Amino acid sequence: MLTFELFTSDKCGEPSNKFYKNKRIINNTDDLKAAVTFDHVAAAYKKNERKNENYIQSNCVMFDVDNTDSDTPGEWITTDILRADFPGICFFTVTSRNHMKEKDGKAPRPKYHVYFPIETITGGGEYTALKQRTKALFTYFDKYAADTARFFFGNENAEVLYFEGDSFLAGYIESLADVVITPPGEEAPTPEPPKTPQPEAPAASIQAAPTVPGQIPAGERNATMAKFAFTMLKKYGDGEKSRREFAEYSKKCNPPLEVKELQTIWERAVNAYLQKIAGREGYIPPKEYAQWGEIQPIEIIHPPLFPFAAFPPTLAAFIQSTSEYTQTAPEMAGVLILGALGAVFQQKYIVESINKNMEQLSIYAVAVSPPAERKSEVIRHIVKPFHKYQTVYNSDNKEEISRSKVKVKDLRAAIHRAENKLDGTDEKREIMNAAQIAYDNYEQKHPLTLIADDTTSEALISLLVENGERIFIASGEGGVFSNMKGRYKQAGDDIEIYLKGHSGDYISVHRKSREPEILNTPAISLAICVQPYIVENVVVDEENTGKGLTGRIVFAYPAARAGTRKPISDTPPDGIGEKYRKVIYYALKKTVAMTESKTLTLSPEAKAYAVEYFHIPEKRIEDGMERAKSWNGKAFGLSIRIAALFHAFQCCEDGKEPADTPISAEHMKAAAEVAECLAVHAQKVFAGDDQKSNDALYLLGRIKRYGQKQITKSKMWYGVKQKFKNTESLNHVLLFLEERAYIKVETVPTRGRPAETIKVNPAFFIETNQNT
């Protein structure tokens, strides 16, 4: 049994941890089982910090087998297959946390890690190269296999197996590397050069070229050049262009391959091409292929499952229950509840972050969903306790509110009378001053408005003044964003109050026809459902993004459920909804009565976790798309706000004062998990073409169903008019597909009006058949 080393952390299941200081020497399966209880890496790093640039050395490579490429059990990679693929090689397998468990809607299947002891490698490049070569030959290993900073989560219930062998992985891979790798789906070419007549271009036209150092190293040259030759032949046929491309590509070999060896590689590829490709039914000749170009795949961003279980238990149960009852995705209720929590605790509590700055607890939550997705129904369940408390409060204070309203009228009348009696004498002037001072010092008791729907920015400011500078805007429609863009204002947008209402910054509004309105710490929270076209055309336009509004919004982009729902839903248990409403009602009663704000703090453990997590969204700022930079710049602050809201809610449910105890590490971890999921939803929103991509995939499905190389546009419209609002919408998607070489829309002359025909790239049908 070969010995190797792992380095573990003190934690398990911590994706943001970077420090692995505990060295474990693995001599047997018991040593390995003890080590993999914790999160671990297979390399030593400078200062024990897991970074590619910190790599020192390793005597083990780790791979992951998750069997996600197929749902057919007979195609899963088992340990028996591994033993057959690596004869005489020493390795271990360790089951992962999700081994034989349902995940992401997929049936349980084998999931495990593989550990190969190796001779110590001190160079990160050499270590990466070994992993890359192994992954190229055995493609069932995960796509992140080549990372020198790869880590695995711990699993205290892991099953560990040892497979005996005396040989190292590196030597075995080296022995396989110069075997020609057959293109997927093809039989291996015959080892001898073909005896068929050579094509037009003479064999001597393939010449070894001067090298470009470091491109294709020894051990990978034959396999890489064979795959490239086959690709060129499929694209261009056996002619001058494909041979020229092959010769040019050979410049990357270091050291260069001999001319004779290059010629052999080429002849084998030609033989395989003539026998297996050129004569196959459905093969697209190179000339036709060149007319179409290569199909550009349509990528759809698929957010992970929404982690509603990370919410406090009562909220998690309510999210799940609401989702099941309304037959909507849980992320819709989940993100909207964040907005509701912000409305409850905003301004009355603030949270101190890791750098001593204070975070307002307002949340701008937006769920993006097409029509008929029961958005208003989800909103209705969430806002029930707000309406109830508002009604009860105004009923209990009805008389006082009425008296206060009359008192204001009296004070205004007193000013008016004193003003009419001014005669220049000191006596009358003093009466006037006294009336004005009495009016200025009186604090009117207004009806409580906790929640609003469609309101202008000017009306919103007045509502904030009258309601302790707090307001909650909740709606199943996106009218509030039209208001921000100046729907009721001729001169430009009206978003300043929303920028200030998220951060709690001072704002003073002066108008000619009204008295000044001053807000010291305005607090606004949103729980809004919008349709995709509003997001694309209003919410994330250049102006809102440039001014910072878009970066303040917490998005959820749930998958549409319309078309897959049941006619009748199970009635949710009364206790779940009642428990949620009871805690929110109590928390509103508490916060409305508070006259001063209180500060929430992070526990030392929560702060330490937050410091580690800080780098994750910060890295996305550097690597992410331009439109998402503002959002990721505020993602860490969002996680702090969510942690504070989880803490405050749980304290209220437990009958405790939130400011009396610090925020726990558990709530900080849960908040980070939610924020990371929401980051993918934000990426989906900022991608912009996601709805168009979905529509394009729908059209491709329709084309596949027709199975024809040409379809009249009128026939296509007749089949999809229930999906698209008008032909203009269809044209946009057809253009999208045309730009990606799936189709060509051409005008065909007829006896009457010219007709438009959709021609389908033959490669689409081939790809579709191969995938099915």
N, C-alpha and C positions, 0 to 999 in steps of 0.2 A: 504494500500500500504506500503510495507516494504522499509525502507530507506537503502541506501548503499553509498559507496564512490568510486570515480575514481580519478586518478591522471593524469593530462594532461601536455603535453609540450606546447611550444609556436608555434609549427610548425605542418605542415600537410604533410604527404608523405615523411618523412625523416627516411629511414631504419637504418641509422647509429647513429641516436640520442639515447642517453642512459639516458638522464636526464628528469625527470617528476616531477616538483616541485609544480605544481598548483593543490591543493586539491579541488575537486568538490563534494559537498554533493548532492546526487540525491534523491529528494523527489517526482518527477513526470516526465512525459514525456518531458516537456519543459526543465527541468534541464538536462535531459539526452541528448536531441537534441543539447543543447548548448555545452555540454562537448565533445560529439563525433565529433564536428567540427574539433577538434585537435587530433593528435596522442595521445593514452592514454593507461594506464595500470590499473589493478584492485587491486594493492597492494601498500603499502608504503614500501620504501626502504631506507636504510641508505644513508645519504647525497644525497637523491633523485636520486641515480644512479641505473638504472635497471640492477641488477645482481641477479642470484639465491642465491648467498651467502649473499646478502644484504637484503634479505627478512625480513620484520618486522612483518607485519600483513595484513590481508585482510578480508573484509566482503562481497565479491562478487567473483564469478567465471565466467569467460567468455569462450564461445566456439564459434567455427566458423562452419557454414554449407555452403559448396560451391557446393554441388551436382555434383561433377566431376566424380563420380563413374558410372554414367549411362547417356546415351543420350536420354533415353526414358522419356518424361514428366510425364507419369503416375507413374514413380518410384522416382520422385524428392521428397525431404523432404520439405513439406510446413509448414507454421505456424499452420495450422489445425492439422497436424500430431503431431507437438510438443505439442499442447494443449492436445491431446489425450494421448500422452506418459507421460506427467507430470501433471496429474489431481490434482487440488487443490494446485499446487506449484506456487508461485509468480515468474514471470520472465518477461523480456523485450526482444524485438527483434529490431535490428537496421540494415537496409540494408547497405551493404558494397559498396565500390567504383565501383565494377564490377557487381553489381546487374542488371540482365537482359541486360547485354552487351556481345557481342561476344568477346571471349578471347581464345588465343592459338588455333584458328581454330574451337572452339566449339561454338555451338549455344547459344544464350542468355538463361539464366536460373536463378532461384532465388538464391541469395547469400546474406547471412546475418549473423550477430553476435547475440549471445544469452547471456543475463546477468541474472544470478541467485543471488539474495541477499542471504547471508548466515549469520549464527552467526559468530562473529569474530574468526578467526583462527590465532594464533600467531606462530605456528610452520610450517616451510616450508615443512617438511616431511608429516605432517598431511594434509596440503593444497594440496600437490601433490597427496597424496593417494586418497583424495576425487575426484579429477579430473580423476585419473586413473580408479577408480571404475565406475565413470559415463561413461567414454569412453568405458570401457569393456562391459557395458550393452547397450549403445546406440552408435553403431559403426559408425554412420553417422557423428559424430563430428570429427573434423580434427585430424590428427595424432600427432600434436604438442600440443594437449590440456593440457597435464600434466605439462608443463613448468611453474615454478613459476614466470618466468620473461617474460611471454607472453605479447605482445603488439599488439594493433590494429591500423591500419591507420585511420586517421580522414576522415570524409565525410560530407562536408558542405550541401549536398543535401540528407542527410539520411532521411528515413521514419522510425518513431519510433512507436512501438506498445507496449501496456501494457496488460499482461495477469494476471488477478486477482487471488490471492491465499493467504491463511493464513499459509501455511506450508513451511518449509525450505527444500532445496534440500537434505542435508545430511541425515535427518531422512528418507526421501523417498528412497534414494539409499540404506540405511542400511536395510530397510524392503525388498528390492528386492535381496540383495546380496546373501542370502542363498538359493535362488531359483535355481535349477539346470539349467544351461544354456545349451540348446540343441545344439549339433554340427550343423554348417551351413548345410542347405538342409535337415535336418531330422525333423520328428515330435517329439513332446515332449514325453519322455518315460512315461509310466504309473506310478502313484505314489506308487502303491502297489508292493511288491516283486513278481517276476514271480513264477508260480507254476510248471514250467517245471523242469525236472530233472536237478540237478546240474552237471556241467562238472566234468572232472576227478579230478581236484585239489579240495580238500574239502574247504568249506567256511572258516573253522577255520584257514586256512593257511594265511589269511589276518589279520595281527596283527598291532595294533597301535605301532609305533616305537618312541623311544626317540626323542624329538624335537631338531631342530636347530633353535634357537631364531630368530624371525624377518623375516622369509622367506615368509610365507603365513598368513597374519593376520586374526583375527576373522572378519567375514563379507565377506570374499572372499574364505574361505576354501572349502565349498561345491561346488561352481561353478567351482573353479580351479581343484579340484580333479575329478569332473565329466567329464570335458573336457579331462583331462589327461587319465582317464580310457578308454574313448572312443577311443582316439588315440592309446593306447597300444593294444586294441582289434583289431583295424583295421590292425595294423602292425603284431601282433604275434598270433592273435586268443585268445581264452579263454584257456590258459594253464599256466604252471608254470612260464614261463618267463614274461608274461604280469602281472601276479599277483605279482611276485617278484618286478618288476619295480614299480607297483602301491604302494606296501607297502613301498618301499624305498623312493618314492616321498612323502609319507605321513609324513616323518620326517620333512618336511618343514612347517608343520602346527603349528602355535603358537597362542593360546594353542592347544595341540593335540586333534584331534577328537576321540571320543570314538570308540572302536572296532565295536560296533553294528552299529554306524552311517557310518563308513567306509564300512562295509559289505552291508548296504543298498544302498550306492552310487554305489558300484561295481555291485550289482545285477541288479539295474536299467540300468546300462550301458550295461551289458550282454544281458538283455532282448531287449534293443533297437538294439544292434549289431545283434542278431539272427534274429530279425524280419525285420530290415530295411537294413542291410548291407550284411550279409552272404548269403542271398538268392537272392540278386540282380544280374541281368544279367551284366556281365562285371566285377564283383568283382574279385580282385586278391587275391587268397588265401595267407595266411601268408608265407607258404613255398616258393611260387613263388616270393612273394614280397621280401623276404630275399635274394633270388638269384640275384635280380636286384639292390636292394638298393634304396635309396630315390633320386628322380630326383633333381638335383641342378639347380635352375633357371638361365637362361642366362640374364644378366642385360646389358642393353644398356643405355649409358649416353645420355640424350636428352637435349642439351643446350636450354635455353629460346629463345624466339623470339629476333632477333638481334635489338637493340635499335637504328636504324638508325635515328630516329626522334630526338635523343639527339645531333646529329651533327648540326653545323650551318645550317640554312635553305637551302642555296644553295647546300651544300654538301648532305644534307638529300634528297633533290629532285633529285639530280644527282644519288645517290645510288639507290633510288627507280626506277628511269627511266631506268638506266642501267640494273638493275635486271630484270625488266619486259621485256625489249627489247631482252636481251640475254637469257631469261628464266633460270636464275641462281638464287641461294639463295642470298638475300641481304647481308649476312655476307661476301660473297666472295668479292664483290666490296667494302664493308665497311672496311674490314681489309686492303685491298690493298691501299685504299685511305689514310689510316694512314701512310703507307710507303711513299706515294707520298708527303704528307704534311711534313713528316720528311725531305725528300730530298730538299724541297723548303726552309725550314727555318733553317736547321741544320747548326751549327757552326756560322752563322751570328747572331743567337739569342741563348741565354742560359736562363734557368729559375732558380730562387732561390727558393729552397724548404723550408719546415717548419723549418729545422734544420740548415739553412744557407748554406747547400751544394748546389753546382751548378749541374743542370741536363743538359746534352747534349740533343738535340732534335731529334737525330737519332732514327728511328723506323725500326726494323727488322720484317716485316709483311710477314706471310706465310699462304696461303690458301691451305688446304689439300683436294684434290678432285681426284676421279678416272678418267680414260680416258673418252673422249667424253663429257666432262662437260663444254666445251666452255670457258676454262680458258684463252686462248690466246685472245679471243674476248674481254673479260672483261679488260684484261691488255691493249689492244690496245686503248680502249676508255679512260682509265685513263692517259696514257702517251702521248696522242696527243699534249698537250700544251708544254711538254718538248721537243719533237722533233721539233715542230714549232719554239720555241724560239732558240734552238740550231742552226737550219738552218739559221734563220734570223740573228742571231749574227755573225755567221761565214761569211755570205755573206756580211754584212755591214763592217766587219773588214778584208776582204780578202786581200786587198793590204798591210795593216799593218802587217798581219801575214806572208805574203810572204817576205816582207822586213826584218822582224825580223829573219826569217829563213836564209836569205842570210847573214845577219849581223853575225849570229853565225858562219857560215862557214868562213867568213872573219877573225873573231877573232881566230878561231882554226888554220886557215892558217898562221896567224901572229905568233902564238905560234910555229908552226912547222918551219917557216922560221928562227925565232930567235934562236930556239933550234939547227938548223943546222949550225948557224954561231957562236955558242959559241966557244971562243978560250982561255978562262981563263982570259980575260981582264975585268976590271970593266965596261967598256963601253958596251960590248956585254951582260954582266950579267944584267945591268940595263935595256937594251932593252928587254931582256927576262922577267924580273920581271914586266915591264910595260905591256907587252902583256898578261901575265897571270892574272894580276890584272884587266885589262880591260875585259877579258873574265869572270872572277869570278863575277864582279860587274854588268854585263849586265843581265837584266831580259828579257828573251825571251817571246814574246807573242805567245802562242800556240793556235791552234784551240780549241774552247770551246767544252768539252765533258761533258754534263750534265748526260747522261744516258748510261749505258753499259748493256750488256747481259752476254755472256759467256766469262769470262776473268780469266786468272791465277792470283794468288796472287801477283806475281812479276809485271805483267803488271798492276794490280790494284794499286799497290804502285806508279808506274810511272804516272798513270792517276791522282792520287791524287796530286802528286807533280806539275803536269802541270795544274791543274784546281782548284787552291786555296784550296786544301786539302778537297774537297767535291766531292762526286759521288753518283749516284743513280743506283742501279742494279735492273732491272725489267725484268721478264721473265715468260713465261707460262710453263716453264720446270724447273727441279730442278738441272740443271748442275752445278750451283754455289756451291752446297753442295758437289758434287763429287770433285770439285776443292779444296774445303777446306780440304777434306780428302786426298789430295795429288795425284790426278789423273795424274798430270803432273810432279810429283816430286817423285823420288825413295825413298827418306829418310823421311818417316813420313808425318804428316799432315801439313797444311799450314793455320792455323786458327788464328794466333796471330794478323794479321792485322784486322780481323773481330772483335776480342775482343777489340782491341784498337779503332777501328773505331766506335764502339757503345758508348764507354765512353769518347772518345776524348783524350785519353792519348798519350803522346809523344812516338814516335818510331823512331829509327835510324837503317837504313839498310846498311850494308857494304858488298860489293861483290868484288871478285878479279878482275873481268873483267869490272867493271863499277864503276863510281864515286858514292860516298855515297849519299843516299837519306834520308833526314830528314823530318819528319812530326811532327809538334808541337801540332796541335789539329785536327787530322784526323776525318772526319765525313762521315760515310757510312749509307745509308738507303736502305732497301730491300723491294721489292714488288714481291714476288715469289709464283708461284703456283707449287705444287708438288703432285705426286701421293702417296697414303698411304704407299706403300712399301718402298719409299725413306725415308719417315719420320721414319718408324720402323727400317730400316736397316742402315741409315746414320745420319739423323738429331738428333735423340734422343738416339743414342747409348751411352754406358757407358763413352767413352772417351769425347765426346762432352758435355755430362751432367756434368762430373767431372770437366772439364775445365771452365764451366760456360757459354758456348755458348748457350746451349738449354734454359737456363733461360732468355736470352736476346731476345728470339723470341716471337712475338705476333702471336698466332695461331688462325685460324678459321677453323672449321671442318664442313662445310655446308652439309646438306642432299643432296644426289644426285638427280638430276632432270631428267636424261636421262631415257626415257621410259614413261615419263608423259608429254612431251612437245607438244606444238601445231606445226603444220607444218609451220605456218607463224605467226610472231610476229607483234604487232602494232609498227609502226615507232615512236620512241620517239619524243616528241616536240623539235624542233630545239632550242628553247630558253633556255631549261634547260641545255643541253650540252654546248651551246655557253657561257652561263653565267659562268659555271664552268671553261671552258678553258680560258675565259677572266681574271678571278681573278687569276688563277694560272700563266698565262702569265705575268700579271702585277707584281705579287709577285716575280717571277723569275727575272724579269728586275730589281726590287728593290734590291734583295739580291745579285745578281751577281755583282752589282755596289758597294756594301758596302765593305769598306776596313777594318773596325773594327767591332767586335761583340758587341751586346748590350744585356743588362740584362732585363729580364721580371720578374715581382714580383707579388705575390699574394695579393689581397686586404685583409683587416682584416677579412671580412666575409668569403672569400674563404679560408683563412688560418685556421680560426676556424673550418670550415667544414672539411678541410684536416686533421686537428689534430684528429677529431672524426673518420674519415674514416680510418685513419692509422691502427687502431686496427683490422679491418675486415680482410685484407689480412694477417696481422701478426698472427691472430688466426689460419688461414689455414696452416701456416708453422708448427704449433704445431700439428694440427689434420690431416693434409693431408698426402697423400702417399709420399713415400720417393723421387720418381723421380720428384715430383712437388714442392719440398721445394725450390729449386733454383729459379723457376719461381715465386712462391709466395713471395720470398724474394725481388724480384724486381717489384712486382705488384704495390706497392704504388708509386714508382718512375715512373712507366709507366703512372699512372693516372695523375701525375704532368706534364709529357711530353704531354699527350693528351690535358690537359687543356690549356697548353701554345700554342699548335698547333691550337686548336679551336679559341683561342683568337687572335693569329696572323693572321689567315685566315680572320676572321671577320673584323679585323682592316683594312687589305688590301682591302677588298671589300668596306669598308666604307670610304676609302681614308685617313686613320689615321695611324700614326706611332705606331706600337705595343708597343714600350718601353715607350710611353708617358702616358699610362693608365695602371693601374694594372689589373690583371686577375680577373674577376668577380666570385662571388659565384656560379652563374648559370653555367658558363663554368666548374667550378670545380665539381659541382654536376653531370653535364652531362658526364664529363670524368670518374668519379667514376662509373656511371651506365654502361658505355661502358666497363670499366675495369672488372667489376663484371661479365658481360656476357662473356667476353673473358677468364675469369678464368675457367668457365665451359668448354669452348672449349679446353683450355689447359689440363684440367683434362681428357677430352675425348681422347686427343692425348696421354697423359702419361699412360692412362689405358692400351694401347698396344694391347689388344685383341679385341678392338672395331670392327675392320674390320672383324676379325674372328667370332665375335659374330653375326654380321650382316649376314655373310655367313651361319653360323649355323642356324639362324632363317629362312633363305631362304630354306635350306635343310629340316628343320622341316615342313615348309609349303608344300614342295614337298611330304614328307612322309605322311602328313595329306591328301593330294590330292589322293595319291595311296590308303590309307586306309587299307593297308595290314600289318600283323604282321611280314612278312618276305619279303624282296625285294632283288633280286640279285644285286650285285654291278654293274654288266654290265648294267642292266636296269637303275640303278640310274645314271650312267655316261652318258648314252645315253640321259637322260632327262635333264641333267644339264651342258653338255659340252660347251654350249654357254656361260655359266656363269663363268666356271673355265678354266684356261689356259691349264691345264694338269691334269692327274690323281693324280700326287703328291699333287697338291693343294687341290684336293678333299679329299685325304687321311688325310691331316692335319685337315680338318674340321670334318671328321668322327671321328678321334681320340679325338678331342675336345668334340664332343657329347658323345663319349663313356666314357670319364672321368667324365661326368656329368650324367651318368646312363640313357641317353635317348635311346641308342642303344648298340648292341654288334655286332662286325664284326667277323664272324666265317668262317672257311674254311670247305667246304662240299665236300666229295669225289664224283666224277662222273665217268662215263666210260672213259672219257678222262682226260683232265687236271682238277685238283681240282678247284672248283668254290668258290668264296667268297660271303657270304650272309649277309645281314644286318638284324638283328633281332631287332624289336622295342619293347621297354618296354611297356607292356599293360597299365601301368599307364598314359602314354602319351596320349593315346586316350581318357581315362576317363577324364583327366584334360582338354583336348581340348573340349570335349563335354560339360563339365560343364561350360567352359568359353563362349561357343557359345550358 
